[in-house]
Amino acid sequence: MIFAVLTLGSFALLAYAYVGYPGLLWLLSKIIPGRPRRSGEPAEWPRVSIIVSAYNEEHVIADRLQNLHALDYPRDRFDVVIGSDGSTDLTTAIVEARAGDMVHLVAFPHRRGKASVLNDLVERASGDVVVLTDANTFFYPDAVRALVTALWRHPTACAVVGRLDLRSPVATGNLDGTYWRYETWIKTLESHFGAVLGANGAIYAFHRARYRRLPAAAIVDDFLVPMLMRLHAGGEVFFVPAARAYETSPAQVRHELRRRVRIGAGDLQALLWTWRLLLPDKGLVAFSYFSHKVLRWLGPWLMLTGFAANLFLLGSPFFRWLFAAQLGFYGLGAIAPVVRLAASAARYFIALNVGLGFGFLRFVLGLQRPFWSTTPRSEVMTATGRTDLPTNGRVDQRTGAAPSSRRDAAA
């Protein structure tokens, strides 16, 4: 009996996490009114600091700067701060050549990790609103305007998250883009209640006054930034589909697996710092956190438990069928290059959970460092045409010492 409960319970929890929770959230969104919001736009656009932490991004950083230069936001109301985290390629030199009144360089001589870089750059930022993004992400022209408008329209917001489109040809055997569209749909449902969990590192914004410093060892900074603000400074997080960006997903599943191992370690670490958001007094946030995140993080162990317990039930025709279905599913993932679409879906799901499992083990064993390596991408494209950046002007190169003033550090 116990093995039947373990087998069926494991798969029931997996089914709830991936199918039941989104369905229940959709139903609740039809019954419960959404969070209050204003209409229109702010009378005066706030000053915005766009921050990019870069490590060895020489292949994309020039195009990224041109992309940001072409934004449809008042030119005198935003600046771009690039933090080069001990880059050993031409990243620092490329940014330095384009620095000026709008683009500023903060060059750190030694690699410190993204969390430490973000802490320093946010502290030095001159904008009331901070936009965080990645070097390999490209904004559509109105992305920042949409983020700022959403912050203004939602008085209870501490942060807003834009829409990231992943361009992932199915022919590469990677369904990262398909999975991301599924996650985007869930974010839309959670946003109805101001209960979006975390952000994606590609495009999100927040009120600088509500920022809480990240622990230096933080791995999943994009998840922790909004969650720590929600926990310690209050406020809600909303999804803004009108604020669009895109990037290409990893070219092959093995690259996605490597990324998932890092994320798996970071997820467990983040849970240790944000577990109080699971308490009942946190309301819908606690419900979403458990259903959308914690159960997903337990996915590798639920799969393993269900498979192992099923071995003790092979005397039953039903459980023999269930075991055969598991073998078929895992086998399908192994032969993805042969059976394209269906196998790729299975392989991606397996890679996601294997990566999470190994990441958890790396964190528990103390093997995961807070450094991220650039993930190979299948292509690099820009969302706007090429626009030359200023090549003259002051360059702000710092080594980590505290600036004389926040404005001087950013200007």
DONU-849412 format. One line per field, with one value per residue (C-alpha): residue number from 1; residue in three letters; x, y, z. Coordinates in pm, 1 decimal, decimal comma, padded with zeros to 6 digits. Layout:
REM DONU-849412
resi [NUM/...]
resn [ALA/...]
c1 [X/...]
c2 [Y/...]
c3 [Z/...]
END
This chain:
REM DONU-849412
resi [1/2/3/4/5/6/7/8/9/10/11/12/13/14/15/16/17/18/19/20/21/22/23/24/25/26/27/28/29/30/31/32/33/34/35/36/37/38/39/40/41/42/43/44/45/46/47/48/49/50/51/52/53/54/55/56/57/58/59/60/61/62/63/64/65/66/67/68/69/70/71/72/73/74/75/76/77/78/79/80/81/82/83/84/85/86/87/88/89/90/91/92/93/94/95/96/97/98/99/100/101/102/103/104/105/106/107/108/109/110/111/112/113/114/115/116/117/118/119/120/121/122/123/124/125/126/127/128/129/130/131/132/133/134/135/136/137/138/139/140/141/142/143/144/145/146/147/148/149/150/151/152/153/154/155/156/157/158/159/160/161/162/163/164/165/166/167/168/169/170/171/172/173/174/175/176/177/178/179/180/181/182/183/184/185/186/187/188/189/190/191/192/193/194/195/196/197/198/199/200/201/202/203/204/205/206/207/208/209/210/211/212/213/214/215/216/217/218/219/220/221/222/223/224/225/226/227/228/229/230/231/232/233/234/235/236/237/238/239/240/241/242/243/244/245/246/247/248/249/250/251/252/253/254/255/256/257/258/259/260/261/262/263/264/265/266/267/268/269/270/271/272/273/274/275/276/277/278/279/280/281/282/283/284/285/286/287/288/289/290/291/292/293/294/295/296/297/298/299/300/301/302/303/304/305/306/307/308/309/310/311/312/313/314/315/316/317/318/319/320/321/322/323/324/325/326/327/328/329/330/331/332/333/334/335/336/337/338/339/340/341/342/343/344/345/346/347/348/349/350/351/352/353/354/355/356/357/358/359/360/361/362/363/364/365/366/367/368/369/370/371/372/373/374/375/376/377/378/379/380/381/382/383/384/385/386/387/388/389/390/391/392/393/394/395/396/397/398/399/400/401/402/403/404/405/406/407/408/409/410/411]
resn [MET/ILE/PHE/ALA/VAL/LEU/THR/LEU/GLY/SER/PHE/ALA/LEU/LEU/ALA/TYR/ALA/TYR/VAL/GLY/TYR/PRO/GLY/LEU/LEU/TRP/LEU/LEU/SER/LYS/ILE/ILE/PRO/GLY/ARG/PRO/ARG/ARG/SER/GLY/GLU/PRO/ALA/GLU/TRP/PRO/ARG/VAL/SER/ILE/ILE/VAL/SER/ALA/TYR/ASN/GLU/GLU/HIS/VAL/ILE/ALA/ASP/ARG/LEU/GLN/ASN/LEU/HIS/ALA/LEU/ASP/TYR/PRO/ARG/ASP/ARG/PHE/ASP/VAL/VAL/ILE/GLY/SER/ASP/GLY/SER/THR/ASP/LEU/THR/THR/ALA/ILE/VAL/GLU/ALA/ARG/ALA/GLY/ASP/MET/VAL/HIS/LEU/VAL/ALA/PHE/PRO/HIS/ARG/ARG/GLY/LYS/ALA/SER/VAL/LEU/ASN/ASP/LEU/VAL/GLU/ARG/ALA/SER/GLY/ASP/VAL/VAL/VAL/LEU/THR/ASP/ALA/ASN/THR/PHE/PHE/TYR/PRO/ASP/ALA/VAL/ARG/ALA/LEU/VAL/THR/ALA/LEU/TRP/ARG/HIS/PRO/THR/ALA/CYS/ALA/VAL/VAL/GLY/ARG/LEU/ASP/LEU/ARG/SER/PRO/VAL/ALA/THR/GLY/ASN/LEU/ASP/GLY/THR/TYR/TRP/ARG/TYR/GLU/THR/TRP/ILE/LYS/THR/LEU/GLU/SER/HIS/PHE/GLY/ALA/VAL/LEU/GLY/ALA/ASN/GLY/ALA/ILE/TYR/ALA/PHE/HIS/ARG/ALA/ARG/TYR/ARG/ARG/LEU/PRO/ALA/ALA/ALA/ILE/VAL/ASP/ASP/PHE/LEU/VAL/PRO/MET/LEU/MET/ARG/LEU/HIS/ALA/GLY/GLY/GLU/VAL/PHE/PHE/VAL/PRO/ALA/ALA/ARG/ALA/TYR/GLU/THR/SER/PRO/ALA/GLN/VAL/ARG/HIS/GLU/LEU/ARG/ARG/ARG/VAL/ARG/ILE/GLY/ALA/GLY/ASP/LEU/GLN/ALA/LEU/LEU/TRP/THR/TRP/ARG/LEU/LEU/LEU/PRO/ASP/LYS/GLY/LEU/VAL/ALA/PHE/SER/TYR/PHE/SER/HIS/LYS/VAL/LEU/ARG/TRP/LEU/GLY/PRO/TRP/LEU/MET/LEU/THR/GLY/PHE/ALA/ALA/ASN/LEU/PHE/LEU/LEU/GLY/SER/PRO/PHE/PHE/ARG/TRP/LEU/PHE/ALA/ALA/GLN/LEU/GLY/PHE/TYR/GLY/LEU/GLY/ALA/ILE/ALA/PRO/VAL/VAL/ARG/LEU/ALA/ALA/SER/ALA/ALA/ARG/TYR/PHE/ILE/ALA/LEU/ASN/VAL/GLY/LEU/GLY/PHE/GLY/PHE/LEU/ARG/PHE/VAL/LEU/GLY/LEU/GLN/ARG/PRO/PHE/TRP/SER/THR/THR/PRO/ARG/SER/GLU/VAL/MET/THR/ALA/THR/GLY/ARG/THR/ASP/LEU/PRO/THR/ASN/GLY/ARG/VAL/ASP/GLN/ARG/THR/GLY/ALA/ALA/PRO/SER/SER/ARG/ARG/ASP/ALA/ALA/ALA]
c1 [00000,0/00277,0/00447,0/00121,4/00075,5/00433,5/00400,8/00063,6/00128,7/00454,7/00297,0/-00012,2/00205,2/00396,7/00070,4/-00062,8/00254,2/00257,3/-00113,6/-00336,1/-00192,1/-00213,2/-00568,7/-00671,4/-00508,7/-00696,2/-01023,7/-00948,6/-00863,9/-01217,3/-01373,8/-01155,3/-01107,6/-00756,3/-00541,4/-00636,9/-00452,8/-00442,1/-00487,6/-00275,9/00091,0/00293,4/00284,6/00662,5/00880,0/01110,4/01483,6/01584,3/01915,9/01956,3/02209,9/02393,6/02636,7/02866,9/03135,9/03316,5/03037,4/03254,6/03040,0/02716,6/02795,7/02834,3/02499,4/02342,0/02458,6/02320,4/01993,0/01967,5/02065,8/01761,3/01505,4/01190,1/01232,5/01321,5/01693,9/01769,2/01581,5/01786,4/02141,2/02309,7/02561,1/02769,9/02952,0/03234,8/03291,1/03661,4/03611,5/03918,2/03811,4/03739,6/03415,0/03564,9/03744,0/03431,5/03220,4/03496,3/03511,8/03139,3/03113,5/02977,5/02696,3/02452,7/02674,5/02896,5/03146,2/03225,6/03516,2/03596,5/03951,9/03863,3/03561,2/03330,8/03004,9/02689,5/02522,7/02811,5/02824,8/02451,4/02469,4/02739,0/02574,9/02228,2/02382,2/02554,0/02252,9/02116,9/01768,1/01463,5/01374,1/01627,3/01598,0/01806,6/01888,1/02144,6/02408,2/02262,0/01904,8/01753,9/01471,6/01197,2/01204,5/00913,2/01018,8/01145,3/00850,6/00615,5/00799,3/00790,9/00424,0/00337,8/00520,2/00320,4/-00012,7/00026,0/00058,8/00126,9/00410,6/00766,7/00876,0/00747,4/00866,4/00874,2/00806,5/01104,1/01060,2/01308,2/01384,4/01450,6/01413,6/01267,4/01523,5/01795,0/01629,8/01567,0/01216,9/01334,0/01121,7/00808,4/00853,7/00912,7/00584,0/00410,9/00580,6/00477,8/00113,2/00143,1/00303,6/00007,1/-00230,4/-00021,0/00002,4/-00375,3/-00314,7/00022,0/00175,5/00445,1/00736,0/01078,8/01176,8/01378,7/01720,1/01651,0/01397,1/01259,2/01235,2/01187,7/01187,8/01549,5/01442,8/01297,4/01604,9/01754,4/02117,0/02175,1/02396,0/02732,4/02692,7/02352,9/02321,3/01971,4/01977,7/01680,9/01458,2/01592,4/01576,3/01192,9/01142,9/01367,7/01197,8/00858,2/00975,5/01158,7/01020,4/00669,9/00490,7/00368,1/00520,0/00337,4/00397,1/00403,3/00357,4/00384,7/00746,8/00908,5/01257,2/01404,9/01711,1/01804,4/01783,5/02077,9/02163,0/02156,9/01992,7/02330,6/02378,0/02031,3/02119,4/02431,0/02222,8/01963,0/02228,9/02323,8/01959,4/01890,0/02162,6/02038,9/01677,3/01757,0/01975,8/01696,3/01447,4/01669,0/01653,9/01287,0/01105,8/00902,9/00706,7/00558,4/00389,9/00007,7/-00005,1/00148,9/-00178,7/-00181,8/00193,0/00252,5/00011,7/00183,0/00532,4/00460,1/00263,0/00471,0/00820,8/00868,4/00684,4/00880,5/01205,3/01098,0/01031,0/01353,6/01291,6/00925,3/01025,4/01285,0/01044,0/00768,8/01004,1/01161,9/00831,8/00680,0/00941,8/00773,2/00432,8/00506,2/00273,2/-00021,9/-00121,5/-00192,8/00144,8/00320,8/00159,0/00260,0/00619,2/00629,2/00501,4/00785,2/01043,9/00895,4/00898,1/01258,2/01361,6/01192,1/01405,3/01718,3/01642,6/01540,8/01760,6/01562,3/01205,6/01212,8/00922,0/00773,0/01115,1/01246,8/00964,6/01046,0/01417,2/01370,0/01153,0/01408,8/01699,6/01514,5/01464,1/01802,8/01963,2/01761,8/01852,8/02226,0/02208,1/02053,3/02329,4/02601,1/02456,9/02425,0/02783,7/02910,5/03033,0/02832,6/03004,6/02810,7/02960,7/02776,7/02940,2/02809,7/02575,5/02636,5/02349,5/02244,8/02242,2/02260,3/02008,7/01894,6/01540,1/01627,5/01842,1/02203,1/02249,7/02595,4/02671,5/02873,1/03240,9/03358,6/03295,2/03388,3/03449,1/03365,6/03601,6/03599,4/03761,2/03496,1/03572,8/03275,2/03205,4/03200,4/02835,8/02579,7/02544,3/02919,1/02938,9/02677,0/02764,8]
c2 [00000,0/00242,9/00195,2/00262,3/00584,1/00690,8/00614,3/00774,8/01060,4/01153,8/01169,6/01347,7/01623,3/01654,5/01674,7/01938,4/02148,5/02153,2/02127,2/02154,7/02474,5/02676,0/02549,8/02642,1/02983,4/03043,0/02956,5/03188,7/03472,3/03445,5/03466,4/03704,9/04067,8/04175,6/04426,6/04796,6/04997,9/05345,4/05430,2/05651,0/05744,2/05943,7/06320,5/06331,0/06037,7/05934,5/05903,6/05546,0/05365,9/05059,0/04821,3/04536,5/04305,1/04162,0/03896,9/03814,3/03939,1/04075,4/03907,0/04083,0/04391,7/04637,8/04537,2/04552,0/04910,7/05010,7/04844,0/05043,3/05364,3/05326,5/05305,8/05514,5/05689,5/06056,2/06071,3/06298,5/06071,3/05751,1/05625,3/05288,7/05148,0/04848,9/04662,3/04452,7/04177,9/04110,0/04034,3/03881,5/03945,7/04275,5/04354,8/04636,8/04793,8/04784,7/04958,5/05209,5/05309,3/05386,9/05553,3/05904,0/06104,7/05815,1/05505,9/05457,0/05185,1/05042,4/04803,0/04564,8/04425,6/04089,6/03866,9/03902,0/03740,5/03897,9/03959,2/04173,9/04366,6/04437,9/04554,5/04807,2/04928,5/04972,8/05168,6/05400,9/05435,3/05784,6/05676,7/05649,0/05343,4/05070,5/04836,1/04518,3/04327,9/04093,8/04157,2/03901,4/04035,5/04283,9/04525,0/04636,0/05018,5/05082,6/04825,3/05067,4/05302,5/05007,1/04900,1/05250,0/05294,0/04966,0/05070,2/05392,4/05222,1/04970,9/05172,7/04854,2/04737,6/04702,8/04551,5/04469,3/04196,5/04224,3/03957,9/03762,3/03574,9/03292,7/03213,5/02842,3/02653,4/02308,3/02167,5/02226,4/01972,7/02234,3/02332,5/02608,5/02860,4/02644,9/02595,1/02969,0/03052,3/02818,8/02998,8/03333,7/03224,1/03132,3/03470,3/03640,0/03455,3/03529,1/03896,2/03925,6/03898,6/04078,6/03741,9/03700,7/03508,2/03644,9/03780,0/03683,8/03845,4/03976,7/04252,2/04377,7/04706,7/04824,1/05129,0/05177,1/05279,6/04932,1/04737,3/04502,0/04400,0/04048,0/03809,4/03793,3/03417,9/03452,2/03241,2/03317,8/03695,7/03756,9/03543,9/03686,9/04059,7/04081,9/03817,2/03993,7/04325,3/04165,2/04002,4/04296,8/04612,2/04504,1/04542,4/04323,4/04206,0/04232,0/04094,9/04346,0/04170,1/04504,0/04537,1/04298,2/04165,2/03860,7/03644,8/03313,0/03002,2/02765,1/02594,6/02243,0/02066,8/01995,9/02371,5/02397,1/02110,7/02294,0/02607,3/02407,1/02263,8/02619,5/02713,9/02402,7/02497,4/02855,8/02756,0/02565,4/02851,9/03102,3/02891,2/02914,1/03295,7/03337,3/03051,8/03299,4/03380,0/03030,3/03113,7/03123,8/03495,4/03566,2/03459,1/03396,1/03453,7/03153,8/02944,3/03041,2/03001,2/02645,6/02541,4/02707,6/02689,3/02454,2/02162,5/02215,5/02212,3/01882,0/01744,3/01539,3/01365,9/01305,0/01144,0/00928,0/00830,3/00740,0/00528,7/00345,2/00276,8/00151,6/-00127,3/-00291,4/-00295,8/-00478,8/-00761,3/-00534,0/-00487,3/-00117,5/-00048,6/-00256,5/-00027,4/00279,4/00155,9/00087,9/00440,5/00581,2/00376,0/00492,5/00856,4/00848,8/00648,5/00901,5/01171,2/00968,5/00936,2/01297,3/01337,1/01056,4/01140,3/01518,3/01699,4/01455,7/01330,9/01683,8/01765,3/01458,2/01529,2/01889,6/01791,0/01530,3/01772,7/02033,0/01797,6/01624,9/01968,9/02075,6/01755,6/01786,0/02154,3/02073,4/01820,5/02069,1/02326,4/02079,5/01962,8/02322,0/02279,9/02556,4/02893,7/03220,3/03272,0/03239,2/03146,2/03265,1/03006,0/02945,2/03079,0/02977,0/03331,1/03694,9/03942,9/04290,6/04416,7/04751,6/04871,7/04964,0/05308,4/05451,2/05530,6/05830,4/05742,4/06046,3/06138,2/06053,3/05695,5/05592,1/05308,4/05197,7/04924,1/04883,7/05174,6/05375,7/05676,0/06031,0/06054,4/05834,4/06078,5/06093,6/05716,7/05689,5/05992,7]
c3 [00000,0/00092,4/-00245,8/-00428,5/-00231,1/-00303,7/-00674,0/-00733,3/-00490,3/-00662,5/-01006,6/-00873,2/-00726,2/-01053,9/-01247,4/-01008,0/-01034,7/-01415,3/-01503,1/-01198,0/-01054,3/-01378,7/-01430,9/-01076,9/-01112,0/-01436,6/-01263,3/-00970,1/-01209,5/-01351,0/-01005,2/-00802,3/-00916,7/-01011,6/-00825,0/-00855,7/-01117,4/-01267,5/-01634,1/-01855,3/-01817,1/-01562,9/-01615,9/-01580,8/-01677,1/-01391,0/-01435,1/-01518,6/-01479,3/-01700,8/-01548,5/-01720,2/-01542,7/-01809,1/-01806,5/-02132,6/-02360,3/-02642,6/-02909,1/-02809,2/-02601,2/-02892,0/-03042,5/-02696,9/-02646,7/-02986,1/-02896,5/-02571,3/-02748,6/-02975,5/-02692,0/-02713,7/-02379,2/-02315,5/-02387,9/-02093,1/-01851,3/-01869,2/-01866,3/-01912,2/-01665,2/-01771,0/-01495,7/-01639,1/-01383,0/-01436,1/-01806,4/-01970,9/-02330,7/-02511,9/-02327,1/-02118,9/-02416,1/-02633,9/-02369,2/-02293,8/-02660,9/-02656,9/-02316,6/-02290,0/-02137,6/-02165,3/-02135,5/-01830,8/-01755,2/-01413,5/-01463,6/-01180,5/-01204,5/-01049,9/-01094,4/-00795,3/-00903,8/-01044,1/-00707,2/-00580,9/-00907,9/-00899,4/-00537,8/-00625,6/-00945,5/-00792,3/-00504,1/-00751,9/-00982,3/-01038,7/-01146,2/-00923,3/-01130,9/-01205,9/-01503,3/-01488,5/-01804,7/-01959,3/-02223,0/-02463,2/-02437,5/-02682,9/-02598,0/-02829,1/-02853,3/-02614,2/-02351,8/-02086,6/-02136,1/-02079,2/-01761,9/-01614,5/-01705,8/-01532,7/-01214,8/-01214,0/-01288,2/-01003,0/-00679,3/-00481,0/-00707,5/-00586,6/-00918,8/-01266,2/-01500,6/-01878,1/-02137,5/-02267,0/-02593,3/-02648,2/-03009,0/-03016,0/-03344,8/-03279,1/-03520,6/-03260,7/-03030,8/-02761,3/-02647,9/-02415,5/-02608,0/-02586,3/-02214,6/-02171,6/-02343,9/-02099,7/-01809,6/-01957,8/-01953,0/-01584,0/-01510,2/-01675,8/-01443,2/-01133,3/-01228,8/-01196,3/-00821,0/-00806,6/-00718,9/-00984,9/-00833,0/-00908,7/-01247,3/-01548,7/-01562,9/-01911,1/-01840,0/-01509,8/-01322,7/-00966,6/-00742,9/-00636,9/-00285,4/-00226,9/-00336,1/-00080,2/-00116,2/-00238,9/-00042,1/-00219,3/-00270,5/-00443,7/-00758,3/-00893,5/-00853,7/-01083,8/-00861,1/-00536,2/-00617,4/-00631,9/-00362,8/-00110,2/-00185,3/-00133,1/00191,4/00349,3/00185,2/00091,0/-00238,1/-00520,4/-00846,9/-01180,0/-01527,9/-01816,0/-02151,8/-02334,9/-02216,9/-02461,8/-02508,9/-02673,2/-02681,9/-02835,1/-02620,5/-02578,5/-02905,7/-02758,1/-02465,3/-02302,5/-02261,7/-02108,7/-01874,4/-01757,7/-01696,6/-01504,9/-01274,1/-01175,1/-01132,7/-00925,4/-00678,5/-00673,5/-00614,6/-00296,6/-00180,8/-00250,0/-00055,2/00253,6/00229,3/00136,4/00313,9/00518,4/00203,5/00238,2/00568,7/00563,3/00644,4/00300,8/00141,0/-00232,8/-00257,9/-00030,4/-00238,0/-00563,6/-00421,2/-00306,3/-00614,3/-00884,5/-00739,6/-00445,3/-00604,9/-00928,0/-00731,5/-00576,3/-00924,4/-00959,3/-00628,6/-00707,0/-01037,1/-00862,4/-00583,7/-00827,9/-01039,3/-00743,6/-00565,4/-00890,2/-00899,5/-00600,3/-00771,2/-01096,0/-00994,4/-01070,6/-01439,0/-01381,7/-01225,6/-01493,4/-01749,9/-01549,3/-01523,9/-01897,3/-01958,9/-01749,1/-01935,7/-02264,3/-02158,7/-02040,4/-02345,2/-02569,3/-02413,5/-02486,6/-02859,0/-02921,9/-03232,7/-03398,5/-03299,3/-03318,8/-03158,2/-02904,8/-02801,9/-02764,4/-02523,8/-02315,3/-02328,7/-02222,8/-01925,6/-01819,7/-01863,9/-01658,5/-01366,1/-01386,7/-01385,1/-01081,7/-00900,2/-00964,2/-00875,6/-00539,0/-00471,6/-00571,3/-00333,0/-00044,0/-00100,8/-00127,9/-00486,0/-00657,4/-00693,6/-00742,8/-01090,3/-01417,8/-01747,5/-02081,2/-02232,2/-02605,8/-02815,0/-03161,5/-03297,0/-03198,5/-03339,4/-03247,2/-03215,6/-03369,2/-03652,7/-03593,7/-03440,4/-03378,0/-03017,6/-02900,4/-02891,3/-02696,8/-02336,4/-01984,6/-01887,0/-01533,5/-01447,6/-01087,1/-00891,9/-00627,4/-00390,9/-00270,9/-00498,5/-00367,3/-00465,7/-00635,4/-00921,3/-00983,3/-00986,3/-01256,1/-01465,2]
END
